[in-house]
């Protein structure tokens, strides 16, 4: 008894203090990391606009921005660089948040729109519009948006039996992706070279056709979808614990899951319609943001990481090789493929295979 009496015990006050310290640290991280990422987006935006094959001084930038006409420079800045940077920032935000929602909701790092077939739905629909109907511009974007939404609905309905399970949705999505990729390849082999080249430019994911009109449409979608994502993010934290735990917390599991999927699909579809299926942005942004947040899921951080990747990749693609402009999707694809292989290797090593 005397030995037991002398055994040191953890004081309740000490445990409470330790818990408060952990929560305070996590809270600071939730604020600090997005703030640093927002600063990185602003810095990359400035580099993108001011530097490159045609550079601007800061005074000239503001003179043009406030209405002064400088022959040649005004057009390059206001009709090329600025809308392209704005669209790149917005699509990165949309893809990043969409990917993080799917990956967190389904608890699977492979569950991003460009892996499970949603981006392929947009691609197949857009290529059909280009090849079969000679569509261009806004019509192609509308077709891509429609195709992504329809394919997402089909994937959800086919994987819904007994409740949407993450592995089932991923497998159904991969099956859809394979079928739609085959359809795209078939259409490209049955059309003339000129039309096929137009379709391939869109399929690679490119900011070349960025304009203020596209930026305005994309911004309109985001103004609706981002607040919805912010509201539903509260239920996402509960769903990440599993359906039973979420239901125990009072969350209506199926309704919350459907709402999150609708918002994520809308974000991915709008971004794809604006710039094509830019490869691996949705896939990369969530895991990178989670690593920066020390394992915490943050939709805002994922969106900002997506914007950083798009701006940096498009700047590199435009300036890496003199006289050659690489589509942003080519650069992000080169980044994403090794990351996918690394993820598969490390997942299998620890017994978490996809």
C-alpha positions as CSV (number, residue, x, y, z in Angstrom):
1,X,0.0,0.0,0.0
2,X,2.8,2.4,0.8
3,X,4.4,1.6,-2.5
4,X,1.2,2.3,-4.3
5,X,0.7,5.5,-2.4
6,X,4.2,6.6,-3.5
7,X,3.4,5.9,-7.2
8,X,3.4,9.2,-9.1
9,X,0.1,10.2,-10.7
10,X,-0.6,12.6,-13.5
11,X,-2.4,15.6,-12.1
12,X,-5.7,16.3,-13.7
13,X,-4.7,20.0,-14.1
14,X,-1.5,18.9,-15.9
15,X,-3.4,16.7,-18.3
16,X,-5.9,19.5,-19.0
17,X,-3.0,21.9,-19.6
18,X,-1.4,19.5,-22.0
19,X,-4.6,19.1,-23.9
20,X,-5.1,22.9,-24.1
21,X,-1.6,23.2,-25.4
22,X,-2.2,20.6,-28.2
23,X,-5.4,22.3,-29.2
24,X,-3.8,25.7,-29.2
25,X,-0.9,24.4,-31.4
26,X,-3.4,22.8,-33.8
27,X,-5.4,26.0,-33.9
28,X,-2.4,28.1,-34.7
29,X,-1.4,25.7,-37.5
30,X,-4.9,25.8,-39.0
31,X,-4.5,29.6,-39.2
32,X,-0.8,29.9,-40.1
33,X,-0.5,27.3,-42.9
34,X,-3.4,28.7,-45.0
35,X,-2.0,32.3,-44.4
36,X,1.4,31.2,-45.6
37,X,-0.1,29.4,-48.6
38,X,-2.2,32.5,-49.5
39,X,1.0,34.5,-49.4
40,X,2.6,32.0,-51.8
41,X,-0.3,32.3,-54.2
42,X,0.0,36.1,-54.2
43,X,3.7,35.8,-54.8
44,X,3.3,33.3,-57.6
45,X,0.5,35.4,-59.1
46,X,2.8,38.4,-59.2
47,X,5.7,36.5,-60.7
48,X,3.4,35.0,-63.3
49,X,2.1,38.4,-64.3
50,X,5.2,40.5,-64.1
51,X,7.9,38.1,-65.4
52,X,8.2,35.8,-68.3
53,X,8.8,36.3,-72.1
54,X,7.3,39.8,-71.7
55,X,8.1,41.4,-68.4
56,X,6.5,44.4,-66.7
57,X,7.8,46.8,-64.1
58,X,5.6,47.3,-61.0
59,X,4.9,51.0,-61.9
60,X,3.9,50.0,-65.5
61,X,1.7,47.3,-64.1
62,X,-0.3,49.7,-62.0
63,X,-0.4,52.3,-64.7
64,X,-2.0,49.8,-67.1
65,X,-4.3,48.4,-64.4
66,X,-5.7,51.9,-63.8
67,X,-6.4,52.5,-67.4
68,X,-3.3,54.0,-69.1
69,X,-2.7,52.7,-72.6
70,X,0.8,51.5,-73.4
71,X,0.9,50.2,-77.0
72,X,1.3,46.4,-77.0
73,X,1.9,46.1,-73.3
74,X,-1.7,46.9,-72.4
75,X,-3.1,44.1,-74.6
76,X,-0.6,41.5,-73.3
77,X,-1.3,42.3,-69.7
78,X,-5.0,42.8,-69.7
79,X,-6.0,40.3,-72.4
80,X,-3.4,37.6,-71.9
81,X,-1.5,37.5,-68.7
82,X,-4.0,38.7,-66.2
83,X,-7.0,36.6,-67.3
84,X,-4.7,33.6,-67.6
85,X,-3.4,34.0,-64.1
86,X,-6.9,34.6,-62.7
87,X,-8.3,31.4,-64.4
88,X,-5.2,29.4,-63.3
89,X,-5.7,30.5,-59.7
90,X,-9.4,29.7,-59.7
91,X,-9.1,26.3,-61.4
92,X,-6.4,25.4,-58.9
93,X,-8.7,26.4,-56.0
94,X,-11.6,24.3,-57.5
95,X,-9.6,21.2,-58.3
96,X,-7.7,21.3,-54.9
97,X,-10.9,21.5,-52.8
98,X,-12.7,18.9,-55.0
99,X,-9.8,16.5,-54.6
100,X,-9.6,17.0,-50.8
101,X,-13.3,16.5,-50.4
102,X,-13.3,13.1,-52.2
103,X,-10.1,11.9,-50.6
104,X,-11.2,12.8,-47.1
105,X,-14.8,11.7,-47.5
106,X,-13.9,8.3,-48.9
107,X,-10.7,7.9,-46.8
108,X,-8.7,7.0,-49.9
109,X,-5.9,9.1,-51.5
110,X,-6.8,7.7,-54.9
111,X,-10.3,9.1,-54.7
112,X,-9.8,12.3,-56.7
113,X,-11.9,13.4,-59.7
114,X,-9.1,12.8,-62.2
115,X,-8.7,9.2,-61.0
116,X,-12.3,8.0,-60.5
117,X,-13.7,9.1,-63.9
118,X,-15.3,12.5,-63.4
119,X,-12.7,14.4,-65.4
120,X,-12.9,11.7,-68.0
121,X,-16.6,12.3,-68.2
122,X,-15.9,16.0,-69.0
123,X,-13.2,14.9,-71.6
124,X,-15.5,12.4,-73.4
125,X,-18.3,14.9,-73.6
126,X,-16.1,17.7,-74.8
127,X,-14.4,15.5,-77.4
128,X,-17.9,14.4,-78.6
129,X,-18.9,18.0,-79.0
130,X,-15.7,18.9,-80.9
131,X,-15.6,15.8,-83.2
132,X,-19.2,15.1,-83.9
133,X,-20.7,18.7,-83.9
134,X,-17.7,20.9,-84.6
135,X,-18.2,22.8,-81.3
136,X,-15.8,25.4,-80.0
137,X,-15.3,27.8,-77.2
138,X,-18.1,28.1,-74.7
139,X,-20.1,25.2,-76.2
140,X,-17.1,22.8,-75.5
141,X,-17.0,24.1,-71.9
142,X,-20.8,23.6,-71.5
143,X,-20.5,20.1,-72.9
144,X,-17.6,19.3,-70.5
145,X,-19.6,20.5,-67.5
146,X,-22.6,18.5,-68.5
147,X,-20.6,15.3,-69.1
148,X,-18.8,15.6,-65.7
149,X,-22.1,16.0,-63.9
150,X,-23.8,13.1,-65.7
151,X,-20.9,10.7,-65.2
152,X,-20.6,11.7,-61.5
153,X,-24.3,11.0,-61.1
154,X,-24.0,7.6,-62.8
155,X,-21.0,6.7,-60.6
156,X,-22.8,7.7,-57.4
157,X,-26.0,5.7,-58.3
158,X,-24.0,2.5,-59.3
159,X,-21.9,2.6,-56.1
160,X,-24.8,3.5,-53.8
161,X,-26.2,0.0,-53.0
162,X,-26.2,-0.4,-49.2
163,X,-24.6,3.0,-48.7
164,X,-21.8,4.6,-50.7
165,X,-18.6,2.8,-49.7
166,X,-15.3,4.4,-50.6
167,X,-13.7,1.4,-52.2
168,X,-16.9,0.7,-54.3
169,X,-17.1,4.3,-55.6
170,X,-13.4,4.3,-56.5
171,X,-13.7,1.0,-58.4
172,X,-16.8,2.0,-60.2
173,X,-15.1,5.3,-61.1
174,X,-12.0,3.7,-62.4
175,X,-14.2,1.4,-64.6
176,X,-16.0,4.5,-66.0
177,X,-12.6,6.2,-66.6
178,X,-11.4,3.2,-68.7
179,X,-14.6,3.1,-70.8
180,X,-14.6,6.9,-71.4
181,X,-10.9,6.9,-72.2
182,X,-11.5,4.2,-74.8
183,X,-14.4,6.3,-76.2
184,X,-12.1,9.4,-76.5
185,X,-9.4,7.4,-78.3
186,X,-12.0,5.9,-80.7
187,X,-13.4,9.4,-81.6
188,X,-9.9,10.8,-82.1
189,X,-9.1,8.0,-84.6
190,X,-12.3,8.6,-86.6
191,X,-11.8,12.3,-87.2
192,X,-9.5,14.4,-89.4
193,X,-6.1,15.6,-88.2
194,X,-7.2,19.3,-87.7
195,X,-10.1,18.4,-85.5
196,X,-8.1,15.8,-83.6
197,X,-5.4,18.4,-82.8
198,X,-8.0,20.8,-81.5
199,X,-9.4,18.0,-79.2
200,X,-5.9,17.1,-78.0
201,X,-5.1,20.7,-77.0
202,X,-8.2,20.7,-74.8
203,X,-7.5,17.2,-73.5
204,X,-4.0,18.2,-72.3
205,X,-5.4,20.9,-70.1
206,X,-4.4,24.4,-71.1
207,X,-4.8,28.0,-70.0
208,X,-4.2,29.2,-73.6
209,X,-7.9,30.1,-74.2
210,X,-8.3,31.9,-70.9
211,X,-10.4,35.1,-71.1
212,X,-12.3,37.4,-68.8
213,X,-15.5,35.8,-69.9
214,X,-14.3,32.3,-68.7
215,X,-12.9,33.8,-65.6
216,X,-16.3,35.5,-64.8
217,X,-18.2,32.2,-65.4
218,X,-15.8,30.2,-63.3
219,X,-15.9,32.9,-60.5
220,X,-19.7,32.7,-60.5
221,X,-19.6,28.9,-59.9
222,X,-17.0,29.3,-57.1
223,X,-19.0,32.0,-55.4
224,X,-21.9,29.5,-55.1
225,X,-19.9,26.3,-54.4
226,X,-17.2,27.6,-52.0
227,X,-19.6,28.8,-49.3
228,X,-21.4,25.5,-49.6
229,X,-18.1,23.6,-49.2
230,X,-17.2,25.7,-46.1
231,X,-20.6,24.9,-44.5
232,X,-20.4,21.1,-45.3
233,X,-16.7,20.9,-44.2
234,X,-18.0,20.6,-40.6
235,X,-19.8,17.4,-41.4
236,X,-16.7,16.2,-43.4
237,X,-14.7,16.0,-40.2
238,X,-17.3,13.8,-38.7
239,X,-17.6,11.6,-41.8
240,X,-13.9,11.1,-41.7
241,X,-14.3,9.1,-38.5
242,X,-16.6,6.6,-40.2
243,X,-20.3,6.3,-40.7
244,X,-21.1,4.9,-37.3
245,X,-19.1,7.6,-35.4
246,X,-20.6,10.3,-37.6
247,X,-24.2,9.1,-37.0
248,X,-23.4,9.0,-33.3
249,X,-22.4,12.7,-33.6
250,X,-25.9,13.5,-35.0
251,X,-24.8,13.8,-38.6
252,X,-27.2,12.6,-41.3
253,X,-24.6,10.5,-43.1
254,X,-26.2,9.9,-46.5
255,X,-27.5,13.4,-46.8
256,X,-24.2,15.0,-45.8
257,X,-22.2,12.6,-48.1
258,X,-24.4,13.4,-51.1
259,X,-24.1,17.2,-50.4
260,X,-20.3,17.0,-50.3
261,X,-20.1,14.9,-53.5
262,X,-22.4,17.4,-55.3
263,X,-20.2,20.3,-54.3
264,X,-17.0,18.5,-55.1
265,X,-18.3,17.4,-58.5
266,X,-19.5,20.9,-59.2
267,X,-16.0,22.4,-58.4
268,X,-14.2,19.8,-60.5
269,X,-16.6,20.1,-63.4
270,X,-16.5,23.9,-63.4
271,X,-12.6,23.9,-63.4
272,X,-12.5,21.3,-66.1
273,X,-14.9,23.2,-68.3
274,X,-12.7,26.3,-68.0
275,X,-9.3,24.8,-68.8
276,X,-9.7,21.2,-69.7
277,X,-8.8,18.2,-67.5
278,X,-5.6,19.5,-66.0
279,X,-3.9,16.4,-64.8
280,X,-3.3,15.5,-61.1
281,X,-4.1,18.9,-59.5
282,X,-7.0,17.4,-57.5
283,X,-4.9,14.3,-56.8
284,X,-1.8,16.2,-55.5
285,X,-3.3,19.1,-53.6
286,X,-5.0,17.2,-50.7
287,X,-2.1,15.0,-49.6
288,X,0.4,18.0,-49.8
289,X,-2.0,20.1,-47.8
290,X,-2.5,17.4,-45.2
291,X,1.3,17.0,-44.9
292,X,1.7,20.7,-44.3
293,X,-1.1,20.6,-41.8
294,X,0.5,17.7,-39.9
295,X,-2.3,15.2,-40.8
296,X,-5.2,17.6,-40.4
297,X,-7.6,17.9,-43.3
298,X,-8.1,21.5,-44.6
299,X,-10.1,22.3,-47.7
300,X,-8.8,25.9,-47.7
301,X,-5.2,24.7,-47.6
302,X,-5.8,22.1,-50.3
303,X,-7.4,24.8,-52.6
304,X,-4.5,27.2,-52.1
305,X,-2.0,24.4,-52.8
306,X,-3.9,23.7,-56.0
307,X,-3.6,27.3,-57.0
308,X,0.2,27.3,-56.3
309,X,0.7,24.2,-58.4
310,X,-1.2,25.5,-61.4
311,X,0.4,29.0,-61.4
312,X,3.9,27.5,-60.9
313,X,3.4,24.7,-63.5
314,X,2.0,27.1,-66.2
315,X,4.8,29.6,-65.6
316,X,7.4,26.8,-66.0
317,X,5.6,25.4,-69.1
318,X,5.7,28.8,-70.7
319,X,9.3,29.7,-69.9
320,X,11.2,26.4,-69.4
321,X,12.1,25.9,-73.1
322,X,12.6,29.1,-75.1
323,X,10.2,29.4,-78.0
324,X,8.1,26.4,-76.7
325,X,4.9,26.7,-74.6
326,X,3.9,23.5,-72.8
327,X,0.3,23.2,-71.7
328,X,-0.1,23.3,-68.0
329,X,-1.5,19.7,-68.0
330,X,1.7,18.4,-69.4
331,X,3.8,19.8,-66.6
332,X,1.4,18.7,-63.8
333,X,1.2,15.3,-65.4
334,X,5.0,15.0,-65.2
335,X,4.7,16.0,-61.5
336,X,1.7,13.7,-60.7
337,X,2.8,10.4,-62.2
338,X,5.9,10.0,-59.9
339,X,3.8,11.0,-56.9
340,X,1.2,8.4,-57.8
341,X,3.8,5.7,-58.0
342,X,5.3,6.8,-54.7
343,X,1.9,6.7,-53.1
344,X,1.2,3.2,-54.3
345,X,4.6,1.9,-53.2
346,X,4.4,3.4,-49.7
347,X,0.8,2.4,-49.3
348,X,1.5,-1.2,-50.1
349,X,4.6,-1.2,-47.8
350,X,2.5,-0.3,-44.8
351,X,-0.4,-2.5,-45.7
352,X,-2.8,0.2,-46.8
353,X,-3.0,-0.8,-50.4
354,X,-5.4,1.2,-52.6
